[in-house]
Amino acid sequence: MGSKPEKEIGLNIGMLKKTVLTIEKLCPNFLFVVLPTGVKVCSLELAARLPLINGY
């Protein structure tokens, strides 16, 4: 995204905060969020080896 990770982290935290606040308003029984880590990097690193690329 850029050369300043602090800016990207701030944007990501802001988006997550807005998302959670919206969900809390719409879903009173909302309890938790699961945040997978490494998805962005893993999908880029392993893209050539994914079976879906071969039409499976």
PDB file as gemmi writes it, atoms N, CA and C in Angstrom:
CRYST1    1.000    1.000    1.000  90.00  90.00  90.00 P 1                      
ATOM      1  N   MET A   1       0.827  -1.183   0.000  1.00  0.00           N  
ATOM      2  CA  MET A   1       0.000   0.000   0.000  1.00  0.00           C  
ATOM      3  C   MET A   1       0.869   1.244   0.000  1.00  0.00           C  
ATOM      4  N   GLY A   2       1.959   1.184   0.691  1.00  0.00           N  
ATOM      5  CA  GLY A   2       2.824   2.347   0.751  1.00  0.00           C  
ATOM      6  C   GLY A   2       4.072   2.028   1.540  1.00  0.00           C  
ATOM      7  N   SER A   3       4.886   3.044   1.726  1.00  0.00           N  
ATOM      8  CA  SER A   3       6.137   2.831   2.444  1.00  0.00           C  
ATOM      9  C   SER A   3       6.004   3.090   3.937  1.00  0.00           C  
ATOM     10  N   LYS A   4       4.814   3.475   4.390  1.00  0.00           N  
ATOM     11  CA  LYS A   4       4.609   3.775   5.807  1.00  0.00           C  
ATOM     12  C   LYS A   4       3.624   2.779   6.411  1.00  0.00           C  
ATOM     13  N   PRO A   5       4.140   1.740   7.072  1.00  0.00           N  
ATOM     14  CA  PRO A   5       3.241   0.739   7.651  1.00  0.00           C  
ATOM     15  C   PRO A   5       2.315   1.320   8.718  1.00  0.00           C  
ATOM     16  N   GLU A   6       2.751   2.364   9.417  1.00  0.00           N  
ATOM     17  CA  GLU A   6       1.908   2.970  10.452  1.00  0.00           C  
ATOM     18  C   GLU A   6       0.608   3.488   9.850  1.00  0.00           C  
ATOM     19  N   LYS A   7       0.689   4.061   8.669  1.00  0.00           N  
ATOM     20  CA  LYS A   7      -0.507   4.590   8.005  1.00  0.00           C  
ATOM     21  C   LYS A   7      -1.443   3.443   7.622  1.00  0.00           C  
ATOM     22  N   GLU A   8      -0.879   2.380   7.067  1.00  0.00           N  
ATOM     23  CA  GLU A   8      -1.690   1.225   6.676  1.00  0.00           C  
ATOM     24  C   GLU A   8      -2.330   0.576   7.901  1.00  0.00           C  
ATOM     25  N   ILE A   9      -1.576   0.453   8.983  1.00  0.00           N  
ATOM     26  CA  ILE A   9      -2.107  -0.122  10.217  1.00  0.00           C  
ATOM     27  C   ILE A   9      -3.248   0.733  10.743  1.00  0.00           C  
ATOM     28  N   GLY A  10      -3.070   2.050  10.729  1.00  0.00           N  
ATOM     29  CA  GLY A  10      -4.120   2.958  11.185  1.00  0.00           C  
ATOM     30  C   GLY A  10      -5.392   2.828  10.362  1.00  0.00           C  
ATOM     31  N   LEU A  11      -5.248   2.726   9.047  1.00  0.00           N  
ATOM     32  CA  LEU A  11      -6.411   2.551   8.174  1.00  0.00           C  
ATOM     33  C   LEU A  11      -7.117   1.228   8.465  1.00  0.00           C  
ATOM     34  N   ASN A  12      -6.340   0.171   8.637  1.00  0.00           N  
ATOM     35  CA  ASN A  12      -6.925  -1.142   8.916  1.00  0.00           C  
ATOM     36  C   ASN A  12      -7.666  -1.158  10.246  1.00  0.00           C  
ATOM     37  N   ILE A  13      -7.087  -0.543  11.260  1.00  0.00           N  
ATOM     38  CA  ILE A  13      -7.740  -0.477  12.570  1.00  0.00           C  
ATOM     39  C   ILE A  13      -9.034   0.319  12.467  1.00  0.00           C  
ATOM     40  N   GLY A  14      -9.003   1.418  11.735  1.00  0.00           N  
ATOM     41  CA  GLY A  14     -10.207   2.227  11.548  1.00  0.00           C  
ATOM     42  C   GLY A  14     -11.316   1.452  10.854  1.00  0.00           C  
ATOM     43  N   MET A  15     -10.969   0.711   9.802  1.00  0.00           N  
ATOM     44  CA  MET A  15     -11.977  -0.093   9.095  1.00  0.00           C  
ATOM     45  C   MET A  15     -12.544  -1.178   9.996  1.00  0.00           C  
ATOM     46  N   LEU A  16     -11.674  -1.829  10.767  1.00  0.00           N  
ATOM     47  CA  LEU A  16     -12.132  -2.881  11.669  1.00  0.00           C  
ATOM     48  C   LEU A  16     -13.052  -2.316  12.746  1.00  0.00           C  
ATOM     49  N   LYS A  17     -12.677  -1.171  13.303  1.00  0.00           N  
ATOM     50  CA  LYS A  17     -13.487  -0.541  14.349  1.00  0.00           C  
ATOM     51  C   LYS A  17     -14.878  -0.185  13.823  1.00  0.00           C  
ATOM     52  N   LYS A  18     -14.935   0.419  12.632  1.00  0.00           N  
ATOM     53  CA  LYS A  18     -16.232   0.778  12.036  1.00  0.00           C  
ATOM     54  C   LYS A  18     -17.069  -0.462  11.757  1.00  0.00           C  
ATOM     55  N   THR A  19     -16.427  -1.517  11.287  1.00  0.00           N  
ATOM     56  CA  THR A  19     -17.141  -2.756  10.991  1.00  0.00           C  
ATOM     57  C   THR A  19     -17.734  -3.357  12.255  1.00  0.00           C  
ATOM     58  N   VAL A  20     -16.933  -3.449  13.307  1.00  0.00           N  
ATOM     59  CA  VAL A  20     -17.404  -4.045  14.558  1.00  0.00           C  
ATOM     60  C   VAL A  20     -18.513  -3.199  15.172  1.00  0.00           C  
ATOM     61  N   LEU A  21     -18.373  -1.891  15.161  1.00  0.00           N  
ATOM     62  CA  LEU A  21     -19.422  -1.026  15.711  1.00  0.00           C  
ATOM     63  C   LEU A  21     -20.733  -1.195  14.951  1.00  0.00           C  
ATOM     64  N   THR A  22     -20.656  -1.309  13.635  1.00  0.00           N  
ATOM     65  CA  THR A  22     -21.859  -1.506  12.822  1.00  0.00           C  
ATOM     66  C   THR A  22     -22.505  -2.851  13.126  1.00  0.00           C  
ATOM     67  N   ILE A  23     -21.690  -3.891  13.208  1.00  0.00           N  
ATOM     68  CA  ILE A  23     -22.221  -5.225  13.515  1.00  0.00           C  
ATOM     69  C   ILE A  23     -22.875  -5.233  14.889  1.00  0.00           C  
ATOM     70  N   GLU A  24     -22.256  -4.574  15.866  1.00  0.00           N  
ATOM     71  CA  GLU A  24     -22.830  -4.524  17.220  1.00  0.00           C  
ATOM     72  C   GLU A  24     -24.197  -3.857  17.219  1.00  0.00           C  
ATOM     73  N   LYS A  25     -24.368  -2.831  16.394  1.00  0.00           N  
ATOM     74  CA  LYS A  25     -25.669  -2.153  16.321  1.00  0.00           C  
ATOM     75  C   LYS A  25     -26.715  -3.031  15.647  1.00  0.00           C  
ATOM     76  N   LEU A  26     -26.310  -3.766  14.614  1.00  0.00           N  
ATOM     77  CA  LEU A  26     -27.248  -4.591  13.855  1.00  0.00           C  
ATOM     78  C   LEU A  26     -27.522  -5.943  14.505  1.00  0.00           C  
ATOM     79  N   CYS A  27     -26.577  -6.440  15.290  1.00  0.00           N  
ATOM     80  CA  CYS A  27     -26.684  -7.777  15.891  1.00  0.00           C  
ATOM     81  C   CYS A  27     -26.415  -7.692  17.387  1.00  0.00           C  
ATOM     82  N   PRO A  28     -27.450  -7.520  18.183  1.00  0.00           N  
ATOM     83  CA  PRO A  28     -27.256  -7.370  19.627  1.00  0.00           C  
ATOM     84  C   PRO A  28     -26.581  -8.580  20.290  1.00  0.00           C  
ATOM     85  N   ASN A  29     -26.688  -9.753  19.696  1.00  0.00           N  
ATOM     86  CA  ASN A  29     -26.089 -10.961  20.277  1.00  0.00           C  
ATOM     87  C   ASN A  29     -24.669 -11.212  19.781  1.00  0.00           C  
ATOM     88  N   PHE A  30     -24.107 -10.272  19.085  1.00  0.00           N  
ATOM     89  CA  PHE A  30     -22.746 -10.383  18.555  1.00  0.00           C  
ATOM     90  C   PHE A  30     -21.760 -10.575  19.705  1.00  0.00           C  
ATOM     91  N   LEU A  31     -20.872 -11.584  19.577  1.00  0.00           N  
ATOM     92  CA  LEU A  31     -19.948 -11.888  20.667  1.00  0.00           C  
ATOM     93  C   LEU A  31     -18.477 -11.668  20.332  1.00  0.00           C  
ATOM     94  N   PHE A  32     -18.019 -12.091  19.149  1.00  0.00           N  
ATOM     95  CA  PHE A  32     -16.590 -11.989  18.871  1.00  0.00           C  
ATOM     96  C   PHE A  32     -16.325 -11.992  17.374  1.00  0.00           C  
ATOM     97  N   VAL A  33     -15.094 -11.628  17.024  1.00  0.00           N  
ATOM     98  CA  VAL A  33     -14.627 -11.612  15.637  1.00  0.00           C  
ATOM     99  C   VAL A  33     -13.401 -12.514  15.556  1.00  0.00           C  
ATOM    100  N   VAL A  34     -13.309 -13.283  14.497  1.00  0.00           N  
ATOM    101  CA  VAL A  34     -12.118 -14.097  14.250  1.00  0.00           C  
ATOM    102  C   VAL A  34     -11.338 -13.430  13.129  1.00  0.00           C  
ATOM    103  N   LEU A  35     -10.102 -13.080  13.400  1.00  0.00           N  
ATOM    104  CA  LEU A  35      -9.252 -12.434  12.403  1.00  0.00           C  
ATOM    105  C   LEU A  35      -8.151 -13.390  11.964  1.00  0.00           C  
ATOM    106  N   PRO A  36      -8.287 -13.952  10.765  1.00  0.00           N  
ATOM    107  CA  PRO A  36      -7.205 -14.805  10.282  1.00  0.00           C  
ATOM    108  C   PRO A  36      -5.984 -13.955   9.953  1.00  0.00           C  
ATOM    109  N   THR A  37      -4.824 -14.467  10.238  1.00  0.00           N  
ATOM    110  CA  THR A  37      -3.609 -13.722   9.924  1.00  0.00           C  
ATOM    111  C   THR A  37      -2.843 -14.417   8.819  1.00  0.00           C  
ATOM    112  N   GLY A  38      -2.128 -13.654   8.047  1.00  0.00           N  
ATOM    113  CA  GLY A  38      -1.300 -14.216   7.000  1.00  0.00           C  
ATOM    114  C   GLY A  38      -2.028 -14.565   5.722  1.00  0.00           C  
ATOM    115  N   VAL A  39      -3.314 -14.268   5.641  1.00  0.00           N  
ATOM    116  CA  VAL A  39      -4.101 -14.639   4.465  1.00  0.00           C  
ATOM    117  C   VAL A  39      -3.601 -13.920   3.227  1.00  0.00           C  
ATOM    118  N   LYS A  40      -3.371 -12.640   3.339  1.00  0.00           N  
ATOM    119  CA  LYS A  40      -2.920 -11.851   2.188  1.00  0.00           C  
ATOM    120  C   LYS A  40      -1.581 -12.370   1.673  1.00  0.00           C  
ATOM    121  N   VAL A  41      -0.646 -12.556   2.559  1.00  0.00           N  
ATOM    122  CA  VAL A  41       0.685 -13.016   2.167  1.00  0.00           C  
ATOM    123  C   VAL A  41       0.627 -14.453   1.677  1.00  0.00           C  
ATOM    124  N   CYS A  42      -0.085 -15.301   2.385  1.00  0.00           N  
ATOM    125  CA  CYS A  42      -0.154 -16.714   2.020  1.00  0.00           C  
ATOM    126  C   CYS A  42      -0.779 -16.888   0.640  1.00  0.00           C  
ATOM    127  N   SER A  43      -1.842 -16.155   0.365  1.00  0.00           N  
ATOM    128  CA  SER A  43      -2.507 -16.319  -0.929  1.00  0.00           C  
ATOM    129  C   SER A  43      -1.598 -15.884  -2.070  1.00  0.00           C  
ATOM    130  N   LEU A  44      -0.757 -14.899  -1.834  1.00  0.00           N  
ATOM    131  CA  LEU A  44       0.167 -14.471  -2.881  1.00  0.00           C  
ATOM    132  C   LEU A  44       1.324 -15.446  -3.041  1.00  0.00           C  
ATOM    133  N   GLU A  45       1.828 -15.940  -1.930  1.00  0.00           N  
ATOM    134  CA  GLU A  45       2.979 -16.838  -1.989  1.00  0.00           C  
ATOM    135  C   GLU A  45       2.619 -18.204  -2.554  1.00  0.00           C  
ATOM    136  N   LEU A  46       1.419 -18.675  -2.254  1.00  0.00           N  
ATOM    137  CA  LEU A  46       1.032 -20.022  -2.654  1.00  0.00           C  
ATOM    138  C   LEU A  46       0.158 -20.056  -3.900  1.00  0.00           C  
ATOM    139  N   ALA A  47      -0.107 -18.929  -4.514  1.00  0.00           N  
ATOM    140  CA  ALA A  47      -1.039 -18.867  -5.645  1.00  0.00           C  
ATOM    141  C   ALA A  47      -0.673 -19.832  -6.758  1.00  0.00           C  
ATOM    142  N   ALA A  48       0.585 -19.970  -7.071  1.00  0.00           N  
ATOM    143  CA  ALA A  48       0.995 -20.847  -8.168  1.00  0.00           C  
ATOM    144  C   ALA A  48       0.761 -22.319  -7.842  1.00  0.00           C  
ATOM    145  N   ARG A  49       0.647 -22.652  -6.559  1.00  0.00           N  
ATOM    146  CA  ARG A  49       0.483 -24.056  -6.168  1.00  0.00           C  
ATOM    147  C   ARG A  49      -0.956 -24.418  -5.829  1.00  0.00           C  
ATOM    148  N   LEU A  50      -1.871 -23.470  -5.894  1.00  0.00           N  
ATOM    149  CA  LEU A  50      -3.255 -23.774  -5.545  1.00  0.00           C  
ATOM    150  C   LEU A  50      -3.903 -24.643  -6.619  1.00  0.00           C  
ATOM    151  N   PRO A  51      -4.659 -25.662  -6.222  1.00  0.00           N  
ATOM    152  CA  PRO A  51      -5.327 -26.518  -7.204  1.00  0.00           C  
ATOM    153  C   PRO A  51      -6.313 -25.763  -8.091  1.00  0.00           C  
ATOM    154  N   LEU A  52      -6.912 -24.691  -7.588  1.00  0.00           N  
ATOM    155  CA  LEU A  52      -7.908 -23.963  -8.375  1.00  0.00           C  
ATOM    156  C   LEU A  52      -7.315 -23.380  -9.652  1.00  0.00           C  
ATOM    157  N   ILE A  53      -6.047 -23.067  -9.649  1.00  0.00           N  
ATOM    158  CA  ILE A  53      -5.405 -22.514 -10.839  1.00  0.00           C  
ATOM    159  C   ILE A  53      -5.374 -23.553 -11.958  1.00  0.00           C  
ATOM    160  N   ASN A  54      -5.301 -24.818 -11.585  1.00  0.00           N  
ATOM    161  CA  ASN A  54      -5.263 -25.894 -12.571  1.00  0.00           C  
ATOM    162  C   ASN A  54      -6.655 -26.358 -12.985  1.00  0.00           C  
ATOM    163  N   GLY A  55      -7.687 -25.675 -12.517  1.00  0.00           N  
ATOM    164  CA  GLY A  55      -9.051 -26.011 -12.898  1.00  0.00           C  
ATOM    165  C   GLY A  55      -9.705 -27.094 -12.064  1.00  0.00           C  
ATOM    166  N   TYR A  56      -9.146 -27.421 -10.909  1.00  0.00           N  
ATOM    167  CA  TYR A  56      -9.740 -28.444 -10.049  1.00  0.00           C  
ATOM    168  C   TYR A  56     -10.946 -27.914  -9.354  1.00  0.00           C  
TER     169      TYR A  56                                                      
END                                                                             
